[in-house]
């Protein structure tokens, strides 16, 4: 990455692709850890899992009914039922070896119970009289209420074939089969399989811990009384929700005032629980852009700081010498580039590393739409890369551009975009055989109301200055 000083001169403007490439080159997948199954949900498996035991591990009944020898029911009918002697019950959880079903015999069996020796099929209870001597049964009486049901006789009204209503051992997966490949994302079905084969945990890449903080002395927290000149902090909530949606464990920090020392101290406090830091606001060219002030000054001092670190390393003073450093010293271990990107909204951006562990930090602009668009383009892919996911980006489709809803009979002017900039406009998308997208709200980067009604971003490339209604455009699908 280029240095912060170079960026301050305005010597270069980066494209969206160049900035994203730098980010994805710098962030690395997190080291694998063993997690309990429920904690591993949404994570990427890093090892191939084989089946240690067949599933199901034994032949078992798929119905409540009677375990029988199929040959004994061959001629059964409503008019001439097969009458079998009931020798007992086989309940789920029993070994299934207590009873042996011989000729003319049956065992009352429950769903999931092992098939007893001698039996080769199960007759559903609805195909019998349930041992009552009356017509077809609808259900079995509870054993506690009618223990006599485990004895006596049962009349079978329909024949069954061998293996009917029996789940065969290994019918799902066999011992030695590959249950899941490395790279599988663990959702509910995968967690069900792991638990079914007896795995209490899985080795995965964990969810990254993402700390989100907004900056600005004008920010108040929702629920507080607004003072003159204040607005509510929406960015930290939006970005925290977006990070959680991307798969991260999120820590939202209350808004930090426009003071560089306060910001440095806050960042230092948060480094202990951060795999990735995301800030919003304070990266433009204003006199109170605190993020840029706090991190630019230390980045400019970094070469000298690194020489000092190297000298310490040569003398054998390693991590022990870092203990007790104050906030400014810790944040001095920073290398953050502040850039101008050829995009709208979201022109001012920053990215780098900070702290003794070189924790990645992305500094986003403060306007609500700018920060959210920036998150979708840069932060979300970084989070998913840290998780080891193969699919980093939102789906991108082509759709016909139509005027906004409520535009009236007179066709509005076509969409325009600054030459040389990639523009991202909020839109509402309709799929189907002929996908359509319509702009929602204006192009202002502060229009959060319109953002709340959008489910897509309309992309106008750098070479497009005007997009006519009815033309085809690129669309990024959100959610």
DOMITI-387035 format. One record per residue (C-alpha): chain; residue in one letter; x negated, y negated, z negated; residue number from 1. Coordinates in pm, whole numbers, plus 32768, in hexadecimal, padded with zeros to 4 digits. Example, Ala and Ser with C-alpha at 12.3 -4.5 7.8 and 13.67 -1.06 7.14 Angstrom:
REC   kette   rest     xx     yy     zz    nr
REC       A      A   7B32   81C2   7CF4     1
REC       A      S   7AA9   806A   7D36     2
//
This chain:
REC   kette   rest     xx     yy     zz    nr
REC       A      X   8000   8000   8000     1
REC       A      X   7F92   7E9D   803A     2
REC       A      X   7F32   7DC4   7F14     3
REC       A      X   8018   7CD1   7E64     4
REC       A      X   7F32   7BAF   7EB8     5
REC       A      X   7F50   7BF6   802A     6
REC       A      X   80CA   7BF4   800C     7
REC       A      X   80CA   7AA4   7F5B     8
REC       A      X   8034   7A07   8091     9
REC       A      X   815D   7A73   8163    10
REC       A      X   806D   7B18   8258    11
REC       A      X   8158   7C33   82AF    12
REC       A      X   82BF   7CA7   82B8    13
REC       A      X   8303   7E1A   8286    14
REC       A      X   840D   7EE8   832F    15
REC       A      X   8502   7FB9   8267    16
REC       A      X   845D   80F7   82E5    17
REC       A      X   82FE   8083   8285    18
REC       A      X   8369   8028   8124    19
REC       A      X   8421   8171   80F6    20
REC       A      X   82F8   8237   817D    21
REC       A      X   8214   8190   807E    22
REC       A      X   8302   81E9   7F64    23
REC       A      X   832F   8353   7FCC    24
REC       A      X   81B8   837B   7FFB    25
REC       A      X   8178   8300   7E9A    26
REC       A      X   8285   83BA   7DD6    27
REC       A      X   824F   852A   7D95    28
REC       A      X   8339   8643   7D2B    29
REC       A      X   833C   866D   7BB2    30
REC       A      X   8287   8795   7B18    31
REC       A      X   8367   88C7   7AEC    32
REC       A      X   83EE   891F   7994    33
REC       A      X   84C8   8A31   7902    34
REC       A      X   8628   89B6   78B9    35
REC       A      X   875B   8A5A   7825    36
REC       A      X   8857   8AA1   7936    37
REC       A      X   8947   8985   78ED    38
REC       A      X   8827   888E   78D4    39
REC       A      X   87A6   890E   7A24    40
REC       A      X   88E6   88B9   7ADF    41
REC       A      X   8898   87E2   7C0D    42
REC       A      X   8724   8832   7BFB    43
REC       A      X   864F   88E0   7D02    44
REC       A      X   85DB   8A42   7CBB    45
REC       A      X   8463   8A6A   7CE8    46
REC       A      X   8449   8BE5   7CE6    47
REC       A      X   84F0   8D07   7D93    48
REC       A      X   85DD   8DBF   7CAA    49
REC       A      X   8610   8F36   7CD7    50
REC       A      X   8727   9006   7C43    51
REC       A      X   86B0   90D4   7B18    52
REC       A      X   87EF   91A1   7AFA    53
REC       A      X   8902   91FE   7BED    54
REC       A      X   8A39   9128   7BEC    55
REC       A      X   8B26   91B0   7B83    56
REC       A      X   8A49   9299   7AB4    57
REC       A      X   8B49   93B4   7AB6    58
REC       A      X   8C80   9423   7B74    59
REC       A      X   8DA5   9368   7ADA    60
REC       A      X   8F14   9328   7B0A    61
REC       A      X   8F8F   91FB   7BCC    62
REC       A      X   90F2   9225   7B44    63
REC       A      X   91B0   926F   7A07    64
REC       A      X   923C   93CC   7A3B    65
REC       A      X   91DB   9538   7A23    66
REC       A      X   9094   95E4   7A7B    67
REC       A      X   90EF   9720   7B3C    68
REC       A      X   9072   9829   7C29    69
REC       A      X   90F2   97B0   7D7B    70
REC       A      X   914B   9913   7DE0    71
REC       A      X   924C   9923   7CC5    72
REC       A      X   9313   9803   7D63    73
REC       A      X   9304   9878   7ECB    74
REC       A      X   9479   98C9   7EE0    75
REC       A      X   94FD   97C6   7DE9    76
REC       A      X   9632   96FE   7E4B    77
REC       A      X   9753   9642   7DAD    78
REC       A      X   9834   9772   7DD8    79
REC       A      X   972F   986B   7D64    80
REC       A      X   962B   97C5   7C85    81
REC       A      X   94ED   9872   7C1B    82
REC       A      X   9502   98B3   7AA4    83
REC       A      X   93B2   989D   79F2    84
REC       A      X   934F   98C9   7887    85
REC       A      X   92B6   978F   77EB    86
REC       A      X   9181   97EB   7720    87
REC       A      X   9128   9694   7693    88
REC       A      X   90BA   952F   76DA    89
REC       A      X   8F81   94A4   777E    90
REC       A      X   8F5D   9335   771F    91
REC       A      X   8E6B   9233   77AA    92
REC       A      X   8D2E   923F   76DB    93
REC       A      X   8D41   93B3   7692    94
REC       A      X   8C40   94A8   771A    95
REC       A      X   8D43   9565   77E6    96
REC       A      X   8CAB   96B5   7789    97
REC       A      X   8D93   9709   7667    98
REC       A      X   8E97   97A0   7750    99
REC       A      X   8E82   988E   7878   100
REC       A      X   8F9F   988D   7972   101
REC       A      X   8FEA   99F0   79E0   102
REC       A      X   90F2   9A74   7AD1   103
REC       A      X   924E   99F8   7A7A   104
REC       A      X   91C2   98FA   7988   105
REC       A      X   91AC   977A   7982   106
REC       A      X   910C   9675   78A2   107
REC       A      X   91AA   9522   786E   108
REC       A      X   90A3   9428   78E1   109
REC       A      X   9077   92B0   78D1   110
REC       A      X   8FDF   91C3   79D2   111
REC       A      X   8E63   91CA   79BB   112
REC       A      X   8E57   930C   78F2   113
REC       A      X   8D67   9421   7960   114
REC       A      X   8DFF   9536   7A32   115
REC       A      X   8E00   966D   7954   116
REC       A      X   8D5F   97B2   79C6   117
REC       A      X   8E40   9885   7AA4   118
REC       A      X   8F0B   975E   7B27   119
REC       A      X   8ED0   96DD   7C87   120
REC       A      X   8FE7   95DA   7CAE   121
REC       A      X   90CA   94EE   7BED   122
REC       A      X   9243   94DA   7C10   123
REC       A      X   92C6   9378   7BC4   124
REC       A      X   93BE   9378   7AA4   125
REC       A      X   94C3   92E4   7B91   126
REC       A      X   94BA   942C   7C57   127
REC       A      X   951D   94F1   7B20   128
REC       A      X   9629   94F8   7A15   129
REC       A      X   9528   9481   7917   130
REC       A      X   9568   95BA   7848   131
REC       A      X   96CD   9552   77F5   132
REC       A      X   9783   9655   78C3   133
REC       A      X   984B   953F   796A   134
REC       A      X   981E   9485   7AB3   135
REC       A      X   96E5   93D3   7B36   136
REC       A      X   962A   9313   7A28   137
REC       A      X   95C7   91A9   7A44   138
REC       A      X   94C4   91A4   7932   139
REC       A      X   942D   926A   7816   140
REC       A      X   94A6   923A   76B2   141
REC       A      X   938C   91BD   75CC   142
REC       A      X   92D6   92E1   752D   143
REC       A      X   930C   9252   73D1   144
REC       A      X   9484   9244   7408   145
REC       A      X   94AA   9392   74BB   146
REC       A      X   9388   947C   7469   147
REC       A      X   9451   959F   74F0   148
REC       A      X   940D   9516   7650   149
REC       A      X   92B5   95B5   7646   150
REC       A      X   9355   970C   763B   151
REC       A      X   947F   97C4   76C5   152
REC       A      X   94C7   97D5   7836   153
REC       A      X   94C4   96DF   7955   154
REC       A      X   9582   96FA   7A9C   155
REC       A      X   94C6   9682   7BD1   156
REC       A      X   95A6   960A   7CEC   157
REC       A      X   94A2   95CE   7DFD   158
REC       A      X   936C   968B   7E6B   159
REC       A      X   920B   95FB   7E60   160
REC       A      X   90D6   9655   7F28   161
REC       A      X   8F7F   969B   7E91   162
REC       A      X   8ED1   955E   7E15   163
REC       A      X   9013   9492   7E24   164
REC       A      X   900C   9367   7D37   165
REC       A      X   8EAC   93C0   7CC6   166
REC       A      X   8D8B   92C8   7CCC   167
REC       A      X   8C5D   939B   7D26   168
REC       A      X   8B15   937C   7C6D   169
REC       A      X   8A35   928E   7D33   170
REC       A      X   8B59   9226   7E0D   171
REC       A      X   8AFC   90B8   7DD9   172
REC       A      X   8980   90C2   7DC3   173
REC       A      X   888B   91DF   7D8C   174
REC       A      X   875D   91E9   7CA9   175
REC       A      X   8633   915C   7D67   176
REC       A      X   8704   9083   7E4D   177
REC       A      X   86A7   8F14   7E6F   178
REC       A      X   87AA   8E55   7DAA   179
REC       A      X   8736   8CF3   7DFA   180
REC       A      X   861A   8C67   7ECA   181
REC       A      X   852B   8B5B   7E55   182
REC       A      X   85B1   8A07   7EBF   183
REC       A      X   8719   8A5C   7E6A   184
REC       A      X   87DC   8944   7DC2   185
REC       A      X   8887   89D5   7C8F   186
REC       A      X   89FB   898E   7C97   187
REC       A      X   8B0F   8A42   7BD6   188
REC       A      X   8B10   8B7A   7CB8   189
REC       A      X   8996   8BA2   7C9E   190
REC       A      X   89A0   8B76   7B24   191
REC       A      X   8AB5   8C7B   7B18   192
REC       A      X   89D8   8D71   7BD5   193
REC       A      X   88AA   8D32   7AF6   194
REC       A      X   8976   8D69   79BD   195
REC       A      X   8A19   8E9F   7A53   196
REC       A      X   88C5   8F43   7A8A   197
REC       A      X   885A   8EE9   7929   198
REC       A      X   8782   8DB7   7962   199
REC       A      X   87B0   8CBA   7845   200
REC       A      X   86CE   8BB4   78E5   201
REC       A      X   8634   8B4F   7A31   202
REC       A      X   84EA   8AB6   7A9B   203
REC       A      X   8541   8976   7B51   204
REC       A      X   84CA   881A   7BA0   205
REC       A      X   8579   8745   7A9A   206
REC       A      X   8651   8618   7AD5   207
REC       A      X   8578   84DF   7ACE   208
REC       A      X   85AD   83F3   79A9   209
REC       A      X   8600   82A3   7A43   210
REC       A      X   85FC   8162   7976   211
REC       A      X   86CF   8048   7A0A   212
REC       A      X   86AE   7EE5   7990   213
REC       A      X   872F   7D9B   7A13   214
REC       A      X   8693   7C47   79DE   215
REC       A      X   8725   7AEF   79B6   216
REC       A      X   8770   7A01   7898   217
REC       A      X   88C5   79C5   7936   218
REC       A      X   8937   7B2C   78FC   219
REC       A      X   8A2E   7B90   77ED   220
REC       A      X   8AA3   7CF0   77A1   221
REC       A      X   8C0A   7D53   77F3   222
REC       A      X   8CE6   7D19   76C4   223
REC       A      X   8C20   7BEC   764E   224
REC       A      X   8C9E   7A87   7661   225
REC       A      X   8C10   79D0   778D   226
REC       A      X   8B54   7892   773A   227
REC       A      X   8B36   7773   7830   228
REC       A      X   8A67   77DB   795D   229
REC       A      X   8A77   794F   790E   230
REC       A      X   8AF5   7A75   79D8   231
REC       A      X   8B26   7BE0   797B   232
REC       A      X   8A10   7CD7   79C0   233
REC       A      X   8A97   7DBD   7AD0   234
REC       A      X   8952   7E29   7B76   235
REC       A      X   88CD   7F02   7A5F   236
REC       A      X   8A1A   7FB8   7A47   237
REC       A      X   8A31   7FE8   7BC1   238
REC       A      X   88CD   8065   7BE1   239
REC       A      X   88E5   8146   7AAE   240
REC       A      X   8A20   81E3   7B3E   241
REC       A      X   8978   8208   7C93   242
REC       A      X   8844   82AA   7BF8   243
REC       A      X   891F   839F   7B3A   244
REC       A      X   89DA   83EC   7C7D   245
REC       A      X   888C   8430   7D26   246
REC       A      X   883B   8535   7C1C   247
REC       A      X   876C   8477   7B1D   248
REC       A      X   877B   8463   79A4   249
REC       A      X   87B8   82F0   7972   250
REC       A      X   8761   81F9   7861   251
REC       A      X   87FA   80A1   7890   252
REC       A      X   874D   7F83   77E0   253
REC       A      X   8806   7E43   778E   254
REC       A      X   87AE   7D0F   7857   255
REC       A      X   8657   7C78   7813   256
REC       A      X   863A   7AFF   7802   257
REC       A      X   8562   7A38   78F4   258
REC       A      X   8424   7A54   7828   259
REC       A      X   82F3   7B0E   78AC   260
REC       A      X   8272   7B7C   7758   261
REC       A      X   83C6   7C00   76F2   262
REC       A      X   83DE   7CC3   7836   263
REC       A      X   8281   7D56   7809   264
REC       A      X   82D7   7DC5   76A8   265
REC       A      X   8420   7E5C   771A   266
REC       A      X   8379   7F1E   7832   267
REC       A      X   826F   7F9F   7742   268
REC       A      X   837E   8017   7652   269
REC       A      X   842F   80D1   776A   270
REC       A      X   8303   817E   7808   271
REC       A      X   830D   8299   770A   272
REC       A      X   8459   8314   7795   273
REC       A      X   8435   82B9   7904   274
REC       A      X   83D4   8383   7A34   275
REC       A      X   8447   825B   7B06   276
REC       A      X   848D   80EF   7AAF   277
REC       A      X   858A   801E   7B72   278
REC       A      X   85B0   7EA9   7B3A   279
REC       A      X   86A4   7DBB   7BDC   280
REC       A      X   8674   7C45   7C02   281
REC       A      X   8545   7B66   7BE5   282
REC       A      X   8490   7BC9   7D26   283
REC       A      X   84D4   7AA0   7E0A   284
REC       A      X   841F   7952   7E1D   285
REC       A      X   84CC   7890   7D07   286
REC       A      X   8422   77F0   7BDB   287
REC       A      X   84D2   78E4   7AEF   288
REC       A      X   8499   7A27   7BAF   289
REC       A      X   840F   7AD6   7A7D   290
REC       A      X   83CB   7C31   7B0C   291
REC       A      X   82E7   7BA6   7C15   292
REC       A      X   823F   7AC3   7B17   293
REC       A      X   8209   7BD8   7A19   294
REC       A      X   8182   7CDB   7B0A   295
REC       A      X   80D1   7C08   7C0F   296
REC       A      X   7FDF   7B6C   7B18   297
REC       A      X   7F74   7CB8   7A87   298
REC       A      X   7F59   7D5B   7BDD   299
REC       A      X   7E69   7C49   7C49   300
REC       A      X   7D90   7C99   7B19   301
REC       A      X   7D98   7E10   7B58   302
REC       A      X   7C47   7E46   7C09   303
REC       A      X   7B88   7DC6   7ADB   304
REC       A      X   7C64   7E93   79F4   305
REC       A      X   7C23   7FD0   7ABF   306
REC       A      X   7AAC   7F9B   7AB2   307
REC       A      X   7ACA   7F8D   7938   308
REC       A      X   7B8E   80CF   7936   309
REC       A      X   7A89   8179   7A11   310
REC       A      X   7971   810A   792B   311
REC       A      X   7A2B   8196   77FF   312
REC       A      X   7A5A   82DF   78B7   313
REC       A      X   78E5   82F7   78FC   314
REC       A      X   78A1   82D1   7789   315
REC       A      X   7996   83E9   7739   316
REC       A      X   7AA5   830D   76A0   317
REC       A      X   7BE1   8396   7740   318
REC       A      X   7D4E   837B   76DF   319
REC       A      X   7CF3   834A   7574   320
REC       A      X   7C7E   81EB   75C7   321
REC       A      X   7DD8   8191   7650   322
REC       A      X   7E86   81C0   7504   323
REC       A      X   7EFE   8085   745F   324
REC       A      X   7EF0   7FA9   7593   325
REC       A      X   7FE6   7E89   7588   326
REC       A      X   80F8   7E4A   7685   327
REC       A      X   8028   7D64   775F   328
REC       A      X   7F07   7E5C   776A   329
REC       A      X   7FF0   7F78   77CB   330
REC       A      X   809E   7EAF   78D8   331
REC       A      X   7F47   7E3F   7954   332
REC       A      X   7F2C   7FA4   79CC   333
REC       A      X   800A   7F3E   7AED   334
REC       A      X   7FF2   7F2F   7C64   335
REC       A      X   812D   7E9C   7CF8   336
REC       A      X   815A   7E16   7E57   337
REC       A      X   8260   7D0A   7E8F   338
REC       A      X   82CD   7D05   7FF7   339
REC       A      X   83A9   7C5B   80F0   340
REC       A      X   8475   7D58   81B1   341
REC       A      X   851A   7D29   8302   342
REC       A      X   8673   7D7C   8279   343
REC       A      X   87AF   7CCC   8209   344
REC       A      X   8816   7CD9   80F2   345
REC       A      X   86E9   7D38   801F   346
REC       A      X   85C7   7C78   80B6   347
REC       A      X   84F1   7C5A   7F78   348
REC       A      X   847B   7DAD   7EF6   349
REC       A      X   836B   7E34   7E17   350
REC       A      X   82D4   7F89   7DDE   351
REC       A      X   81AA   8017   7D27   352
REC       A      X   813B   80CA   7BEC   353
REC       A      X   8119   8059   7A87   354
REC       A      X   8093   80D4   7939   355
REC       A      X   7F8E   81DA   78DF   356
REC       A      X   804C   82EF   7996   357
REC       A      X   8079   821C   7AD0   358
REC       A      X   81F3   822C   7AB3   359
REC       A      X   829C   81C1   7BF9   360
REC       A      X   8359   8078   7BE7   361
REC       A      X   8448   7FE7   7CE9   362
REC       A      X   84A8   7E7A   7CC3   363
REC       A      X   85EA   7E22   7D76   364
REC       A      X   8688   7CCF   7DC2   365
REC       A      X   878D   7C42   7CD7   366
REC       A      X   88BB   7C02   7DB4   367
REC       A      X   89B1   7D20   7D78   368
REC       A      X   89D5   7D92   7EDF   369
REC       A      X   8860   7D6D   7F1E   370
REC       A      X   8808   7E40   7DF0   371
REC       A      X   8903   7F50   7E46   372
REC       A      X   889F   7F66   7FB5   373
REC       A      X   8732   7F6E   7F49   374
REC       A      X   877E   8088   7E59   375
REC       A      X   8823   8157   7F68   376
REC       A      X   8704   8121   805B   377
REC       A      X   85DA   8142   7F72   378
REC       A      X   8629   81B7   7E10   379
REC       A      X   8718   82D2   7E5F   380
REC       A      X   8620   837C   7F4C   381
REC       A      X   850B   8351   7E48   382
REC       A      X   85DF   83F5   7D38   383
REC       A      X   8637   851A   7E1A   384
REC       A      X   84CC   8542   7E85   385
REC       A      X   8466   8555   7D16   386
REC       A      X   856A   8667   7CE7   387
REC       A      X   84CF   872D   7E05   388
REC       A      X   8608   8718   7EDC   389
REC       A      X   85E3   8744   8053   390
REC       A      X   8707   8661   80AD   391
REC       A      X   86A2   8506   8037   392
REC       A      X   878F   8422   80F3   393
REC       A      X   8900   83D6   8114   394
REC       A      X   89AA   8463   824B   395
REC       A      X   898E   8385   837F   396
REC       A      X   8A95   8395   8492   397
REC       A      X   8B02   82D0   85C4   398
REC       A      X   8C56   8226   85C7   399
REC       A      X   8D21   812F   8693   400
REC       A      X   8D14   7FCF   8601   401
REC       A      X   8E6D   7F38   85CF   402
REC       A      X   8ED7   7DE2   8544   403
REC       A      X   8F21   7DC5   83D0   404
REC       A      X   907B   7E20   8355   405
REC       A      X   915B   7CEF   834A   406
REC       A      X   909E   7C3F   8461   407
REC       A      X   91E7   7BE2   850B   408
REC       A      X   9243   7BE0   8679   409
REC       A      X   9120   7B08   86E3   410
REC       A      X   8FE0   7BCD   86FF   411
REC       A      X   8ED4   7B43   8614   412
REC       A      X   8D7C   7AE5   868C   413
REC       A      X   8C89   7C08   86B0   414
REC       A      X   8B9E   7C63   8595   415
REC       A      X   8A51   7BB0   85A2   416
REC       A      X   88FF   7C05   850E   417
REC       A      X   87B4   7B47   84F5   418
REC       A      X   86BC   7BAE   85FE   419
REC       A      X   85A2   7C81   8575   420
REC       A      X   8661   7CEB   843E   421
REC       A      X   871A   7E2C   83F3   422
REC       A      X   886C   7DCA   8365   423
REC       A      X   8944   7EA0   8282   424
REC       A      X   8AB3   7E3B   8270   425
REC       A      X   8BB9   7ED3   818E   426
REC       A      X   8CC2   7F9B   8240   427
REC       A      X   8DE0   8091   8223   428
REC       A      X   8DB7   81D1   82E8   429
REC       A      X   8EC0   82B5   837D   430
REC       A      X   8E48   840A   83F9   431
REC       A      X   8EE9   84FB   84EB   432
REC       A      X   8EB9   853F   865B   433
REC       A      X   8E80   83CC   86A1   434
REC       A      X   8DDA   8337   856B   435
REC       A      X   8E19   81C8   8528   436
REC       A      X   8D83   80C5   8441   437
REC       A      X   8DFF   7F6C   83E2   438
REC       A      X   8D43   7E57   832B   439
REC       A      X   8DC2   7DFF   81D1   440
REC       A      X   8D74   7CAA   813B   441
REC       A      X   8C71   7BB7   81B9   442
REC       A      X   8AFA   7BD7   81DB   443
REC       A      X   8AA7   7B1B   8099   444
REC       A      X   89C4   7BDE   7FAE   445
REC       A      X   8A90   7B6E   7E7E   446
REC       A      X   8BE2   7BF6   7EF3   447
REC       A      X   8C09   7D14   7DFF   448
REC       A      X   8D84   7D20   7E29   449
REC       A      X   8D61   7D91   7F91   450
REC       A      X   8C56   7E8F   7F2E   451
REC       A      X   8D4E   7F37   7E43   452
REC       A      X   8E32   7F81   7F6D   453
REC       A      X   8D22   8001   8057   454
REC       A      X   8CCA   816B   8093   455
REC       A      X   8BC7   8133   81A3   456
REC       A      X   8AB3   804D   821C   457
REC       A      X   8ABD   7FD0   8383   458
REC       A      X   895A   7FC1   8409   459
REC       A      X   88F6   7EBC   850D   460
REC       A      X   878E   7EFD   857F   461
REC       A      X   8681   7DF6   85A1   462
REC       A      X   86B9   7DD8   8717   463
REC       A      X   8832   7D9D   86FD   464
REC       A      X   88AB   7C39   86CA   465
REC       A      X   8A17   7C72   8726   466
REC       A      X   8AFB   7DA2   86FE   467
REC       A      X   8C3A   7D9E   87CD   468
REC       A      X   8D7E   7E39   8754   469
REC       A      X   8DB4   7F8E   87F2   470
REC       A      X   8C41   7FD4   8809   471
REC       A      X   8B91   80EE   8755   472
REC       A      X   8AC1   80A9   861D   473
REC       A      X   89F3   816D   8523   474
REC       A      X   8A9F   81A7   83D6   475
REC       A      X   8A0F   8218   8288   476
REC       A      X   8B17   82D5   81C2   477
REC       A      X   8B20   8284   804E   478
REC       A      X   8BA4   8388   7F5B   479
//
